[in-house]
């Protein structure tokens, strides 16, 4: 049963499906147009991103993720320990697929993100996030595409009415099970101020 504090309008499943295909094709014009109509914006959407184009903490974790991967493969979910993600602890989320990757449930929602955003999604579905519908559906669409392609994806969006956070930088990374199938996602969300400083608790 969904906690009433997190109850949200029904998802626009068609829009999520279309956006996920758009993201897979690196075509985000219609997504960006909707964000801009709400006073926000998407400033980055990249598959297999260049570490140099990301905030340093994301770049460091991205390099760690790549170092854990075997040649031509992806890291196993068992390799993701607190030590492995230590640089970004508090900003890390682990997500398990639901209904074949239609959406995802938070196995872990970073404590720093919870403190800054004002809500903790640990144990909850992405669709239960108390954020604007277009943002919630954008994140689900990204993770659906990452789950299906097995490729890392970096995005950045600027909220329209945020007071503290000028930009949220997000890295979504696939993890595989012992059979080599994508079975979990590692996501890192970094809230940066207008001066580019990482916001901390």
N, C-alpha and C positions, 0 to 999 in steps of 0.2 A: 504493500500500500504506500502511495506517495504521500510524504509529509505535506500538509496543506500549505506550509510556508514556501514550499518549492513547486507547488502546482503551477503549471504553465499551460497556455493555449496549445491546442493540438498542433503537432509539427506539420509543416508543409512538405509532405514526403516527396511530392513531385519536384519541388524546387531543390530539395536536397539531392535528388537523383540527377537532375540536370546540372546542378553546380558541381557535383562530384565528377561528372563526365567532363565538364569545362575545365576543372582543375587538372584532371588527368591529361587533358590536351593542352595545358598551359594557356588557356584562354579564359581570362577573368573579366573581360570588359563589362558584361552584364552584371556580374557580382559587384564590381567597383561602382557601377552606376547606381545600384540600389544603396550601397553604403553612403555614397555622396548625397543621395536624396535624404538621408537621415542625418546629415551633417558630420559624418565620419569619413574615413578613407582607408583604403588598402594601399600600402606603400611598397610591399614586397610579397612576392609569391614565386618561390623557386624550388624546382626539383634538384636533387643532388647539389645543394648549394655550395658556394665558395665560402670557406670558413672566414676568409678575410672580409667578407661583406656582412658578417654578423657581429653582434656585440661580443666582446672577448669571452665572457662566461659561456655563452652558447657555443662559440667556436671551440673552446676547450673541451666541453662535453661532447661535441660532435667528433673531435679528434679521438677522444676516449672510446666512443662508440665504434668508430672505424677500426681502431686498434684491436678491439675485441673480436672483430669479424674474421673468420677464416678466409683464405683466398677465394674470391668469387662467391662468397656467402654473406650471411648476416649473423650478428651476435645471437647466441642462445639466451633465452629469457633467464636461465639460471645464472648467467654471468652478471646480471645486474644486481649488484649488492650495494649497500650504503657506501662502502669504500669506493666502488666503481664510479658512483655519481656524486661523490663527496663535494666537489667544487660547487655543485648546484643544489645541494640539499635544501629543502624548503620551497624550491621552485619546480621540483620534479613531480610529475604525475605518472602513474601506471594505469593503463586502461585495458580492460578485457573486452573482446568482441561479444556482442549480443546478437542473436538471430543472424548468424553468418556474417557479421560485420556490418549489419544495417545501421547499428549505432554501437555505443560503447558504455561500459560501466567503469567508474573510477574505483580501482582497487586501492589506490592511494592518491590523495590530493594534497599537494605541497602545503606545509604549514604556513610558510611565508605568504603564499598566494591567498590562502584562506584569511589570514590576518589583514592583508591589504584590500582584498575584494569584499570582505565582510561575510563570506559564506564558505562552508566546507562541504565539498561534494564527495568525500570518501564514502564509498558504498552506494552512491547514487548514479543514475544515468546521466549522460550528457544532456538529454532532453529535459532534465529537471533543473538545469542551471538557471538561476533567476537573473537572466540577462535579456537583452533585446532579442526578438525572434530571429532577425537576420544574422546576428552574431552567433547565436546558438547553432543555427542551421549551417552557417559557414564552417564552423569548427567540425561539426559532424561530417560535412561533405569532404573536408580535407582528410580527416582520419579514415573515412571510408575509402578514399582514393589511395592513401598510404597503405592501408591493409591489403587492398587488392593488387597493388603494383609491387609492394615490397621495396619501395624507394623512400629515402628521407626527403622531408619537405619543410621548407622554412617560409614563414609568413610574418608580416608585420601589419598591424592595423592601428589607426589613430582614433580613439574614441571621440565622439562629438561633444560630450558634456562632462567629461571627467575633470576633476579638479586637481588631483595629484598626479595621475598617470597620463603622460603625453602620448605614449606609444606602448603597445604590448607586442613583444617579439616572441614568436612561438616556433619551436622546432619539434617536429613529430618524427619519431624514429621507430622502424619496425623491428620486432624481436621474434625469433622462431623457436619452435619446440624441437624435441629430439628427432622428429620426422622431417624437419626442414621447412615446415609450413609456418607462415606468420600467425602467431598466437597471442601476441600482446603488443601494445604500443607504449613507448616511452616518450612522454611529451614534456617539454620544458617551456614554461611561460615566464618571461622576464618583463616586469613593469619598469619602464624608464621615465624619468622626469623630463621636463622641457629642456633641461641642460644636459640630458644624456646620462644622468646618474641612475644607477640601479636603486630602486626603492626597497628599503629593508624594513623589518618589523620595528 
